[in-house]
Amino acid sequence: MRDLRQYPFEIHPLSDDDGGGYLISFPDFSECISDGETVEEAIQNGQDALAETIAALESIGQPVPEPGSGGDYSGKFIQRVPKSLHARLAARAKQEGVSMNSLVISFLSESLGKRETA
């Protein structure tokens, strides 16, 4: 079974005219997009859409792209942070019931989306 978390994605805020919320797309799959009211919901809905897209490709005998084949990015990002920030992130992730990686990805995606529309 494929680890869908390995596929890179992009999140962009939707305008009020488009219903608001966030749009998620996957560079490896031009035909796979989804949305959600929050970044977290968009990611969850995107993972569901990605699973369905892969299942559809497999059912008709089409090749399934490998994670990261839509760009030249490894998906790995390492950053040292102050211990106090690390502790705050860990506490917030625990409070939200998600991994710290998921929390940081959500924060980064939301921040990038806000900057792109500004």
C-alpha positions, 0 to 999 in steps of 0.5 A: 500500500502506498504512503500518500503522505509522501506525495507533495501538495500545494495549498492556496486560499480560495477567494470569497467568490470561490466559496472561501476555504482552501484548495489543495493540489498535487504536483504529481497529479494534474487531475487531483484537487480538493478543498476544505474550510480549513487547511487541515480539512483541505489536507484530509480531503486532499488525501481522500481525493488522492487515494481515489485518483490512484485507485482510478489510475490503477483500475484502468491500468495506467501508471501511478506517478511516484511521489515527487515526480512532478518537481525536483524537490525532495520534500525534506526540510530541516530547520533548527529552532529555539528550544522554547519554540520547539516546546510550544510547537510540541505542546500545540501539536499534542493539544490538536492531536496531530504530529508536530510535522503535520502542525508545522506543515499546516502553519507553513501552508497557511502562511504561504497562502496568505502571503500569495494573496496579499 
